[in-house]
Amino acid sequence: MPIVTIQVTREGTAPDRQSVTAEEKAALIKGASELLLNVLNKPLEATFVVIEEVDTENWGLGGLPVLEYRRQLAAKMK
């Protein structure tokens, strides 16, 4: 029984969204399940998919919280 965990940022996929939509989550679940079916021959009903949404204050890159990293990157681009 495979368990797949997908982490996504809680930002949404468009400027007016604050999270991933239910439809997008359903597509992720379907896609991950079908990938395991096609690659490992695991039946869809035996595959569990967990989606975790991560708030922007809970992740970073380049040694900085992500929002500060983006601010610095934007300042360099000007």
MDAnalysis code that builds the backbone (N, CA, C; Angstrom):
import MDAnalysis as mda
import numpy as np

u = mda.Universe.empty(234, n_residues=78, atom_resindex=np.repeat(np.arange(78), 3), trajectory=True)
u.add_TopologyAttr("name", ["N", "CA", "C"] * 78)
u.add_TopologyAttr("resid", np.arange(1, 79))
u.add_TopologyAttr("resname", ["MET", "PRO", "ILE", "VAL", "THR", "ILE", "GLN", "VAL", "THR", "ARG", "GLU", "GLY", "THR", "ALA", "PRO", "ASP", "ARG", "GLN", "SER", "VAL", "THR", "ALA", "GLU", "GLU", "LYS", "ALA", "ALA", "LEU", "ILE", "LYS", "GLY", "ALA", "SER", "GLU", "LEU", "LEU", "LEU", "ASN", "VAL", "LEU", "ASN", "LYS", "PRO", "LEU", "GLU", "ALA", "THR", "PHE", "VAL", "VAL", "ILE", "GLU", "GLU", "VAL", "ASP", "THR", "GLU", "ASN", "TRP", "GLY", "LEU", "GLY", "GLY", "LEU", "PRO", "VAL", "LEU", "GLU", "TYR", "ARG", "ARG", "GLN", "LEU", "ALA", "ALA", "LYS", "MET", "LYS"])
u.atoms.positions = np.array([
    [0.837, -1.163, 0.000],
    [0.000, 0.000, 0.000],
    [0.894, 1.242, 0.000],
    [1.026, 1.903, -1.134],
    [1.833, 3.120, -1.174],
    [1.094, 4.310, -0.561],
    [1.871, 5.161, 0.085],
    [1.361, 6.423, 0.601],
    [2.204, 7.525, -0.024],
    [1.559, 8.438, -0.712],
    [2.232, 9.548, -1.364],
    [1.856, 10.821, -0.622],
    [2.857, 11.614, -0.244],
    [2.598, 12.907, 0.374],
    [3.042, 13.995, -0.590],
    [2.139, 14.892, -0.896],
    [2.434, 16.015, -1.774],
    [2.330, 17.280, -0.934],
    [3.395, 18.059, -0.915],
    [3.362, 19.335, -0.214],
    [3.253, 20.451, -1.239],
    [2.309, 21.341, -1.006],
    [2.123, 22.506, -1.864],
    [2.099, 23.743, -0.973],
    [2.503, 24.865, -1.535],
    [2.443, 26.093, -0.757],
    [1.020, 26.612, -0.727],
    [0.651, 27.191, 0.386],
    [-0.697, 27.729, 0.542],
    [-0.714, 29.148, -0.030],
    [-0.612, 29.217, -1.353],
    [-0.618, 30.498, -2.040],
    [-1.639, 30.519, -3.153],
    [-2.084, 29.393, -3.560],
    [-3.000, 29.335, -4.678],
    [-2.258, 29.389, -5.999],
    [-2.980, 29.203, -7.051],
    [-2.379, 29.154, -8.375],
    [-2.718, 30.383, -9.207],
    [-3.362, 31.348, -8.565],
    [-3.695, 32.608, -9.222],
    [-3.685, 33.702, -8.158],
    [-3.499, 34.949, -8.563],
    [-3.404, 36.036, -7.572],
    [-4.596, 36.164, -6.632],
    [-5.777, 35.760, -7.060],
    [-6.964, 35.909, -6.225],
    [-7.257, 34.691, -5.349],
    [-6.364, 33.709, -5.325],
    [-6.584, 32.491, -4.538],
    [-5.590, 32.404, -3.398],
    [-6.049, 31.852, -2.280],
    [-5.187, 31.686, -1.113],
    [-4.807, 30.231, -0.868],
    [-5.280, 29.341, -1.715],
    [-4.933, 27.932, -1.551],
    [-5.189, 27.210, -2.868],
    [-4.763, 25.973, -2.896],
    [-5.017, 25.114, -4.047],
    [-6.502, 24.757, -4.025],
    [-7.136, 24.750, -5.184],
    [-8.574, 24.462, -5.231],
    [-8.843, 22.970, -5.038],
    [-10.081, 22.651, -4.721],
    [-10.498, 21.252, -4.575],
    [-10.292, 20.498, -5.886],
    [-10.551, 21.165, -7.002],
    [-10.371, 20.528, -8.315],
    [-8.892, 20.227, -8.582],
    [-8.023, 21.156, -8.214],
    [-6.582, 20.931, -8.391],
    [-6.097, 19.793, -7.496],
    [-6.597, 19.744, -6.275],
    [-6.227, 18.651, -5.368],
    [-6.699, 17.309, -5.921],
    [-7.904, 17.273, -6.452],
    [-8.420, 16.034, -7.042],
    [-7.536, 15.588, -8.208],
    [-7.077, 16.547, -9.008],
    [-6.204, 16.209, -10.135],
    [-4.855, 15.683, -9.645],
    [-4.328, 16.254, -8.569],
    [-3.073, 15.751, -7.999],
    [-3.244, 14.325, -7.483],
    [-4.335, 14.071, -6.791],
    [-4.602, 12.726, -6.267],
    [-4.721, 11.725, -7.407],
    [-5.478, 12.083, -8.421],
    [-5.650, 11.189, -9.576],
    [-4.319, 10.943, -10.274],
    [-3.564, 12.008, -10.517],
    [-2.295, 11.867, -11.228],
    [-1.275, 11.029, -10.469],
    [-1.154, 11.269, -9.161],
    [-0.207, 10.492, -8.357],
    [-0.623, 9.020, -8.306],
    [-1.909, 8.784, -8.161],
    [-2.406, 7.404, -8.110],
    [-2.170, 6.685, -9.437],
    [-2.448, 7.363, -10.529],
    [-2.241, 6.748, -11.846],
    [-0.754, 6.510, -12.128],
    [0.113, 7.398, -11.646],
    [1.554, 7.195, -11.809],
    [2.003, 5.907, -11.119],
    [1.528, 5.687, -9.892],
    [1.897, 4.463, -9.173],
    [1.291, 3.230, -9.827],
    [0.121, 3.365, -10.398],
    [-0.478, 2.259, -11.142],
    [0.381, 1.923, -12.354],
    [0.763, 2.935, -13.106],
    [1.520, 2.718, -14.346],
    [2.960, 2.278, -14.112],
    [3.598, 2.789, -13.076],
    [5.016, 2.475, -12.843],
    [5.197, 1.242, -11.971],
    [4.415, 1.139, -10.891],
    [4.603, 0.041, -9.929],
    [3.481, -0.987, -9.940],
    [2.499, -0.791, -10.826],
    [1.358, -1.691, -10.926],
    [0.568, -1.772, -9.615],
    [0.498, -0.642, -8.897],
    [-0.270, -0.584, -7.645],
    [-1.694, -0.173, -7.967],
    [-2.676, -0.926, -7.519],
    [-4.066, -0.588, -7.826],
    [-4.457, 0.757, -7.210],
    [-5.329, 1.464, -7.895],
    [-5.766, 2.781, -7.427],
    [-6.325, 2.721, -6.011],
    [-7.100, 1.684, -5.723],
    [-7.733, 1.608, -4.402],
    [-6.755, 1.268, -3.278],
    [-5.516, 0.948, -3.618],
    [-4.508, 0.652, -2.601],
    [-3.546, 1.814, -2.381],
    [-3.733, 2.903, -3.109],
    [-2.821, 4.041, -3.019],
    [-3.468, 5.175, -2.245],
    [-2.769, 5.651, -1.230],
    [-3.218, 6.781, -0.429],
    [-2.412, 8.010, -0.825],
    [-3.085, 9.125, -1.024],
    [-2.417, 10.378, -1.358],
    [-2.813, 11.417, -0.315],
    [-1.807, 12.037, 0.290],
    [-2.019, 13.064, 1.298],
    [-1.480, 14.376, 0.743],
    [-2.288, 15.417, 0.790],
    [-1.851, 16.734, 0.336],
    [-1.714, 17.629, 1.561],
    [-0.516, 18.174, 1.732],
    [-0.255, 19.086, 2.842],
    [-0.024, 20.476, 2.269],
    [-0.740, 21.459, 2.790],
    [-0.535, 22.837, 2.376],
    [0.366, 23.524, 3.404],
    [1.404, 24.179, 2.910],
    [2.397, 24.812, 3.761],
    [2.245, 26.327, 3.657],
    [2.026, 26.988, 4.794],
    [1.927, 28.446, 4.809],
    [3.261, 29.071, 4.409],
    [3.216, 30.243, 3.800],
    [4.450, 30.876, 3.322],
    [5.423, 31.179, 4.454],
    [4.932, 31.430, 5.657],
    [5.865, 31.711, 6.752],
    [6.567, 30.451, 7.260],
    [6.184, 29.281, 6.732],
    [6.763, 28.025, 7.188],
    [7.743, 27.400, 6.208],
    [8.218, 28.170, 5.238],
    [9.233, 27.623, 4.339],
    [10.085, 28.758, 3.793],
    [11.228, 28.386, 3.276],
    [12.136, 29.391, 2.736],
    [13.120, 28.775, 1.770],
    [13.928, 29.638, 1.200],
    [15.005, 29.192, 0.318],
    [16.087, 30.247, 0.325],
    [17.267, 29.858, -0.075],
    [18.382, 30.794, -0.078],
    [18.733, 31.307, 1.303],
    [18.388, 30.546, 2.340],
    [18.689, 30.960, 3.707],
    [17.733, 31.997, 4.276],
    [16.630, 32.258, 3.578],
    [15.684, 33.286, 4.006],
    [14.257, 32.751, 3.981],
    [13.375, 33.350, 4.793],
    [11.955, 33.040, 4.608],
    [11.565, 33.410, 3.175],
    [10.673, 32.659, 2.579],
    [10.394, 32.810, 1.156],
    [9.933, 34.218, 0.778],
    [9.124, 34.858, 1.606],
    [8.659, 36.194, 1.249],
    [9.802, 37.201, 1.224],
    [10.735, 37.093, 2.166],
    [11.910, 37.973, 2.160],
    [12.801, 37.664, 0.958],
    [12.965, 36.400, 0.651],
    [13.752, 36.012, -0.534],
    [13.159, 36.637, -1.791],
    [11.846, 36.563, -1.917],
    [11.179, 37.136, -3.092],
    [11.332, 38.653, -3.135],
    [11.245, 39.306, -1.964],
    [11.428, 40.766, -1.927],
    [12.828, 41.143, -2.412],
    [13.822, 40.421, -1.923],
    [15.204, 40.720, -2.331],
    [15.404, 40.429, -3.812],
    [14.843, 39.370, -4.305],
    [14.947, 39.037, -5.719],
    [14.283, 40.109, -6.584],
    [13.110, 40.579, -6.172],
    [12.403, 41.619, -6.917],
    [13.209, 42.915, -6.931],
    [13.849, 43.238, -5.805],
    [14.653, 44.453, -5.732],
    [15.846, 44.372, -6.690],
    [16.428, 43.210, -6.832],
    [17.559, 43.021, -7.750],
    [17.129, 43.150, -9.209],
    [15.883, 42.798, -9.481],
    [15.377, 42.815, -10.861],
    [15.055, 44.229, -11.341],
    [14.913, 45.164, -10.418],
    [14.538, 46.535, -10.802],
    [15.676, 47.277, -11.440],
])
